[in-house]
Amino acid sequence: MKVRRVLVANSEGMSRVIEDGEPPRTALAAETPGFEQTLVWYTPPVPALTHPGSDPAVATPTLLPEPGGTSFIIVTFPPDAVYADPGFDPAAAAAEMGRISPGLAELFEPDNPGMHTTTTVDYDVILDGELWLALDEGEVRLSAGDVVVQHGTRHAWRNKSDRPATLMAVLIGGREPVDSAKENA
């Protein structure tokens, strides 16, 4: 999905467009045809209301935000049939995901493809197509317009349809819950 990012900020006492175009951190996967990912924006835990002067989506080494920070990502998933194609190379695809999705790719479980857990609260919106959210107990079929709020859950996105599906996700960095019984021991 082609993404147009319009950055608006205050400059010289006036609100104005300071950038208008495709986000610079967009990747089309060669090893997983049809997979596309765009890191639209990234914020630190307490973002300044002034434009940072540089693009934080380019500067950040990871897709995962630190506690209190955010990542705004748009992902297009190809149909699951791509992974079943005899020419699909899981090792090459995993290596490519490491480059495209640093910080996140390392969390994918090798014995259960796609399953992962992040220390984030995620706001997920299905923009186009259908996705299935796989969880420890069952799965949920989602269509365009559906919204999911996740709280650090173990999950995977599956596309059981015959066409691409696009997801918008805002990841908000969190912390693991503190076990007060262990803290007081």
Phi and psi in degrees as GROMACS dihedral restraints (atoms count N, CA, C in turn):
[ dihedral_restraints ]
;  ai    aj    ak    al  type     phi  dphi    fc
    3     4     5     6     1   -71.6    20    10
    4     5     6     7     1   129.8    20    10
    6     7     8     9     1  -113.1    20    10
    7     8     9    10     1   131.1    20    10
    9    10    11    12     1  -106.1    20    10
   10    11    12    13     1   122.7    20    10
   12    13    14    15     1  -108.9    20    10
   13    14    15    16     1   123.3    20    10
   15    16    17    18     1  -110.8    20    10
   16    17    18    19     1   113.1    20    10
   18    19    20    21     1   -94.5    20    10
   19    20    21    22     1   127.6    20    10
   21    22    23    24     1  -122.3    20    10
   22    23    24    25     1   134.6    20    10
   24    25    26    27     1  -152.4    20    10
   25    26    27    28     1   169.1    20    10
   27    28    29    30     1   -85.0    20    10
   28    29    30    31     1   131.3    20    10
   30    31    32    33     1  -142.8    20    10
   31    32    33    34     1   125.2    20    10
   33    34    35    36     1    54.4    20    10
   34    35    36    37     1    40.0    20    10
   36    37    38    39     1    78.3    20    10
   37    38    39    40     1     6.7    20    10
   39    40    41    42     1  -127.8    20    10
   40    41    42    43     1   142.6    20    10
   42    43    44    45     1   -80.2    20    10
   43    44    45    46     1   135.4    20    10
   45    46    47    48     1  -158.7    20    10
   46    47    48    49     1   163.1    20    10
   48    49    50    51     1   -76.6    20    10
   49    50    51    52     1   126.4    20    10
   51    52    53    54     1  -109.0    20    10
   52    53    54    55     1   -14.2    20    10
   54    55    56    57     1  -158.4    20    10
   55    56    57    58     1   142.4    20    10
   57    58    59    60     1  -147.3    20    10
   58    59    60    61     1   111.1    20    10
   60    61    62    63     1   167.3    20    10
   61    62    63    64     1  -167.2    20    10
   63    64    65    66     1   -74.7    20    10
   64    65    66    67     1   135.7    20    10
   66    67    68    69     1   -59.4    20    10
   67    68    69    70     1   140.5    20    10
   69    70    71    72     1   -71.7    20    10
   70    71    72    73     1   -14.7    20    10
   72    73    74    75     1  -108.4    20    10
   73    74    75    76     1    66.6    20    10
   75    76    77    78     1  -114.1    20    10
   76    77    78    79     1   134.4    20    10
   78    79    80    81     1  -131.2    20    10
   79    80    81    82     1   132.0    20    10
   81    82    83    84     1  -103.9    20    10
   82    83    84    85     1   122.6    20    10
   84    85    86    87     1   -76.0    20    10
   85    86    87    88     1   131.4    20    10
   87    88    89    90     1   -84.6    20    10
   88    89    90    91     1   -36.3    20    10
   90    91    92    93     1   -79.8    20    10
   91    92    93    94     1   -19.6    20    10
   93    94    95    96     1  -126.6    20    10
   94    95    96    97     1    84.0    20    10
   96    97    98    99     1   -54.4    20    10
   97    98    99   100     1   130.1    20    10
   99   100   101   102     1    97.9    20    10
  100   101   102   103     1   -12.7    20    10
  102   103   104   105     1   -84.0    20    10
  103   104   105   106     1   128.6    20    10
  105   106   107   108     1  -138.9    20    10
  106   107   108   109     1   141.3    20    10
  108   109   110   111     1  -140.1    20    10
  109   110   111   112     1   135.7    20    10
  111   112   113   114     1  -127.6    20    10
  112   113   114   115     1   122.8    20    10
  114   115   116   117     1   -88.5    20    10
  115   116   117   118     1   105.4    20    10
  117   118   119   120     1   -75.7    20    10
  118   119   120   121     1   -43.6    20    10
  120   121   122   123     1  -160.4    20    10
  121   122   123   124     1   160.7    20    10
  123   124   125   126     1  -144.4    20    10
  124   125   126   127     1   134.4    20    10
  126   127   128   129     1  -125.2    20    10
  127   128   129   130     1   149.5    20    10
  129   130   131   132     1   -75.8    20    10
  130   131   132   133     1   176.4    20    10
  132   133   134   135     1   -54.6    20    10
  133   134   135   136     1   -38.9    20    10
  135   136   137   138     1  -127.8    20    10
  136   137   138   139     1    90.0    20    10
  138   139   140   141     1   -70.6    20    10
  139   140   141   142     1   143.9    20    10
  141   142   143   144     1   -75.9    20    10
  142   143   144   145     1   150.9    20    10
  144   145   146   147     1   -82.0    20    10
  145   146   147   148     1    -6.5    20    10
  147   148   149   150     1   -94.4    20    10
  148   149   150   151     1   151.5    20    10
  150   151   152   153     1   -63.9    20    10
  151   152   153   154     1   135.5    20    10
  153   154   155   156     1   -69.0    20    10
  154   155   156   157     1   -11.1    20    10
  156   157   158   159     1    89.7    20    10
  157   158   159   160     1   -24.3    20    10
  159   160   161   162     1  -128.8    20    10
  160   161   162   163     1   170.9    20    10
  162   163   164   165     1   -92.7    20    10
  163   164   165   166     1   109.2    20    10
  165   166   167   168     1   -66.2    20    10
  166   167   168   169     1   -22.7    20    10
  168   169   170   171     1   -68.1    20    10
  169   170   171   172     1   -28.3    20    10
  171   172   173   174     1   -83.0    20    10
  172   173   174   175     1   -40.3    20    10
  174   175   176   177     1   -73.7    20    10
  175   176   177   178     1   -29.4    20    10
  177   178   179   180     1   -71.4    20    10
  178   179   180   181     1   136.0    20    10
  180   181   182   183     1   -83.1    20    10
  181   182   183   184     1    -5.7    20    10
  183   184   185   186     1  -139.1    20    10
  184   185   186   187     1   155.2    20    10
  186   187   188   189     1   -83.0    20    10
  187   188   189   190     1   -18.6    20    10
  189   190   191   192     1   -88.0    20    10
  190   191   192   193     1   124.8    20    10
  192   193   194   195     1   -77.2    20    10
  193   194   195   196     1   153.2    20    10
  195   196   197   198     1   -75.2    20    10
  196   197   198   199     1   166.6    20    10
  198   199   200   201     1   -51.8    20    10
  199   200   201   202     1   125.6    20    10
  201   202   203   204     1    89.1    20    10
  202   203   204   205     1   -14.4    20    10
  204   205   206   207     1   -87.1    20    10
  205   206   207   208     1   174.0    20    10
  207   208   209   210     1  -136.3    20    10
  208   209   210   211     1   153.7    20    10
  210   211   212   213     1  -129.0    20    10
  211   212   213   214     1   133.5    20    10
  213   214   215   216     1  -114.1    20    10
  214   215   216   217     1   113.0    20    10
  216   217   218   219     1  -127.4    20    10
  217   218   219   220     1   142.1    20    10
  219   220   221   222     1  -120.8    20    10
  220   221   222   223     1   127.5    20    10
  222   223   224   225     1  -127.8    20    10
  223   224   225   226     1   133.0    20    10
  225   226   227   228     1  -107.4    20    10
  226   227   228   229     1   124.8    20    10
  228   229   230   231     1  -102.7    20    10
  229   230   231   232     1   130.3    20    10
  231   232   233   234     1   -74.8    20    10
  232   233   234   235     1   166.1    20    10
  234   235   236   237     1   -58.6    20    10
  235   236   237   238     1   149.1    20    10
  237   238   239   240     1   -57.9    20    10
  238   239   240   241     1   -22.1    20    10
  240   241   242   243     1   -58.2    20    10
  241   242   243   244     1   -26.6    20    10
  243   244   245   246     1   -58.8    20    10
  244   245   246   247     1   -39.4    20    10
  246   247   248   249     1   -74.5    20    10
  247   248   249   250     1   -20.8    20    10
  249   250   251   252     1   -91.7    20    10
  250   251   252   253     1    -7.0    20    10
  252   253   254   255     1   -62.0    20    10
  253   254   255   256     1   136.7    20    10
  255   256   257   258     1   -58.4    20    10
  256   257   258   259     1   -25.1    20    10
  258   259   260   261     1   -85.5    20    10
  259   260   261   262     1    -4.6    20    10
  261   262   263   264     1   -71.5    20    10
  262   263   264   265     1   130.7    20    10
  264   265   266   267     1  -111.4    20    10
  265   266   267   268     1   100.1    20    10
  267   268   269   270     1   -58.3    20    10
  268   269   270   271     1   -37.3    20    10
  270   271   272   273     1   -67.6    20    10
  271   272   273   274     1   -43.6    20    10
  273   274   275   276     1   -66.3    20    10
  274   275   276   277     1   -38.7    20    10
  276   277   278   279     1   -65.3    20    10
  277   278   279   280     1   -40.6    20    10
  279   280   281   282     1   -64.6    20    10
  280   281   282   283     1   -41.6    20    10
  282   283   284   285     1   -63.8    20    10
  283   284   285   286     1   -41.8    20    10
  285   286   287   288     1   -64.8    20    10
  286   287   288   289     1   -40.8    20    10
  288   289   290   291     1   -61.7    20    10
  289   290   291   292     1   -33.3    20    10
  291   292   293   294     1   -60.8    20    10
  292   293   294   295     1   -34.8    20    10
  294   295   296   297     1   -80.2    20    10
  295   296   297   298     1   -39.2    20    10
  297   298   299   300     1   -76.6    20    10
  298   299   300   301     1   -38.5    20    10
  300   301   302   303     1  -123.2    20    10
  301   302   303   304     1    58.4    20    10
  303   304   305   306     1   -61.1    20    10
  304   305   306   307     1   140.8    20    10
  306   307   308   309     1    90.3    20    10
  307   308   309   310     1   -39.9    20    10
  309   310   311   312     1   -89.4    20    10
  310   311   312   313     1   -44.2    20    10
  312   313   314   315     1   -58.0    20    10
  313   314   315   316     1   -33.4    20    10
  315   316   317   318     1   -67.8    20    10
  316   317   318   319     1   -15.5    20    10
  318   319   320   321     1   -89.2    20    10
  319   320   321   322     1   -11.5    20    10
  321   322   323   324     1   -67.0    20    10
  322   323   324   325     1   133.9    20    10
  324   325   326   327     1   -79.4    20    10
  325   326   327   328     1   123.6    20    10
  327   328   329   330     1   -63.6    20    10
  328   329   330   331     1   -30.4    20    10
  330   331   332   333     1   -90.4    20    10
  331   332   333   334     1    -3.8    20    10
  333   334   335   336     1  -143.9    20    10
  334   335   336   337     1    80.7    20    10
  336   337   338   339     1   -48.5    20    10
  337   338   339   340     1   131.8    20    10
  339   340   341   342     1    88.9    20    10
  340   341   342   343     1   -25.5    20    10
  342   343   344   345     1   -70.1    20    10
  343   344   345   346     1   137.3    20    10
  345   346   347   348     1  -162.0    20    10
  346   347   348   349     1   162.9    20    10
  348   349   350   351     1  -134.9    20    10
  349   350   351   352     1   131.4    20    10
  351   352   353   354     1  -119.4    20    10
  352   353   354   355     1   154.7    20    10
  354   355   356   357     1   -90.0    20    10
  355   356   357   358     1    61.8    20    10
  357   358   359   360     1  -138.6    20    10
  358   359   360   361     1   157.2    20    10
  360   361   362   363     1   -99.6    20    10
  361   362   363   364     1   126.6    20    10
  363   364   365   366     1  -114.5    20    10
  364   365   366   367     1   135.4    20    10
  366   367   368   369     1  -105.3    20    10
  367   368   369   370     1   111.1    20    10
  369   370   371   372     1  -113.2    20    10
  370   371   372   373     1   130.3    20    10
  372   373   374   375     1  -126.4    20    10
  373   374   375   376     1   125.7    20    10
  375   376   377   378     1   -79.0    20    10
  376   377   378   379     1   116.2    20    10
  378   379   380   381     1   -88.1    20    10
  379   380   381   382     1   -35.8    20    10
  381   382   383   384     1  -155.1    20    10
  382   383   384   385     1   141.7    20    10
  384   385   386   387     1    82.6    20    10
  385   386   387   388     1  -160.0    20    10
  387   388   389   390     1  -130.7    20    10
  388   389   390   391     1   137.7    20    10
  390   391   392   393     1  -131.1    20    10
  391   392   393   394     1   152.7    20    10
  393   394   395   396     1  -111.8    20    10
  394   395   396   397     1   127.1    20    10
  396   397   398   399     1   -92.9    20    10
  397   398   399   400     1   108.5    20    10
  399   400   401   402     1   -87.9    20    10
  400   401   402   403     1   132.2    20    10
  402   403   404   405     1  -126.2    20    10
  403   404   405   406     1   177.0    20    10
  405   406   407   408     1   -58.2    20    10
  406   407   408   409     1   -38.0    20    10
  408   409   410   411     1  -117.8    20    10
  409   410   411   412     1    92.3    20    10
  411   412   413   414     1    84.5    20    10
  412   413   414   415     1  -168.2    20    10
  414   415   416   417     1  -147.9    20    10
  415   416   417   418     1   160.7    20    10
  417   418   419   420     1  -125.6    20    10
  418   419   420   421     1   128.7    20    10
  420   421   422   423     1   -85.3    20    10
  421   422   423   424     1   130.1    20    10
  423   424   425   426     1  -125.8    20    10
  424   425   426   427     1   144.5    20    10
  426   427   428   429     1  -124.9    20    10
  427   428   429   430     1   170.0    20    10
  429   430   431   432     1   -49.8    20    10
  430   431   432   433     1   130.8    20    10
  432   433   434   435     1    97.0    20    10
  433   434   435   436     1   -16.9    20    10
  435   436   437   438     1   -75.1    20    10
  436   437   438   439     1   146.7    20    10
  438   439   440   441     1  -124.9    20    10
  439   440   441   442     1   137.9    20    10
  441   442   443   444     1  -122.9    20    10
  442   443   444   445     1   136.6    20    10
  444   445   446   447     1  -115.4    20    10
  445   446   447   448     1   116.6    20    10
  447   448   449   450     1  -108.7    20    10
  448   449   450   451     1   144.0    20    10
  450   451   452   453     1  -119.2    20    10
  451   452   453   454     1    75.9    20    10
  453   454   455   456     1    61.6    20    10
  454   455   456   457     1    33.4    20    10
  456   457   458   459     1   -86.2    20    10
  457   458   459   460     1   150.1    20    10
  459   460   461   462     1   -76.4    20    10
  460   461   462   463     1   126.5    20    10
  462   463   464   465     1  -159.8    20    10
  463   464   465   466     1   171.7    20    10
  465   466   467   468     1  -148.3    20    10
  466   467   468   469     1   152.4    20    10
  468   469   470   471     1  -101.8    20    10
  469   470   471   472     1   128.8    20    10
  471   472   473   474     1  -121.6    20    10
  472   473   474   475     1   140.3    20    10
  474   475   476   477     1  -117.8    20    10
  475   476   477   478     1    93.3    20    10
  477   478   479   480     1   -86.4    20    10
  478   479   480   481     1     1.2    20    10
  480   481   482   483     1   -84.8    20    10
  481   482   483   484     1  -175.0    20    10
  483   484   485   486     1  -106.8    20    10
  484   485   486   487     1    14.4    20    10
  486   487   488   489     1  -141.3    20    10
  487   488   489   490     1   160.8    20    10
  489   490   491   492     1   -61.1    20    10
  490   491   492   493     1   156.7    20    10
  492   493   494   495     1  -134.4    20    10
  493   494   495   496     1   140.0    20    10
  495   496   497   498     1  -117.3    20    10
  496   497   498   499     1   134.3    20    10
  498   499   500   501     1  -122.0    20    10
  499   500   501   502     1   136.2    20    10
  501   502   503   504     1  -107.1    20    10
  502   503   504   505     1   131.1    20    10
  504   505   506   507     1  -133.1    20    10
  505   506   507   508     1   134.5    20    10
  507   508   509   510     1  -112.6    20    10
  508   509   510   511     1   116.0    20    10
  510   511   512   513     1   -99.4    20    10
  511   512   513   514     1   128.2    20    10
  513   514   515   516     1  -113.8    20    10
  514   515   516   517     1   118.3    20    10
  516   517   518   519     1   -62.4    20    10
  517   518   519   520     1   132.6    20    10
  519   520   521   522     1  -125.9    20    10
  520   521   522   523     1  -173.5    20    10
  522   523   524   525     1  -124.5    20    10
  523   524   525   526     1   149.6    20    10
  525   526   527   528     1   -62.8    20    10
  526   527   528   529     1   144.5    20    10
  528   529   530   531     1   -62.3    20    10
  529   530   531   532     1   144.9    20    10
  531   532   533   534     1   -86.7    20    10
  532   533   534   535     1   130.1    20    10
  534   535   536   537     1   -86.9    20    10
  535   536   537   538     1   102.2    20    10
  537   538   539   540     1   -63.9    20    10
  538   539   540   541     1   -28.0    20    10
  540   541   542   543     1   -66.5    20    10
  541   542   543   544     1   -39.3    20    10
  543   544   545   546     1   -72.2    20    10
  544   545   546   547     1   -35.9    20    10
  546   547   548   549     1   -65.9    20    10
  547   548   549   550     1   -34.6    20    10
  549   550   551   552     1   -87.3    20    10
  550   551   552   553     1    -3.9    20    10
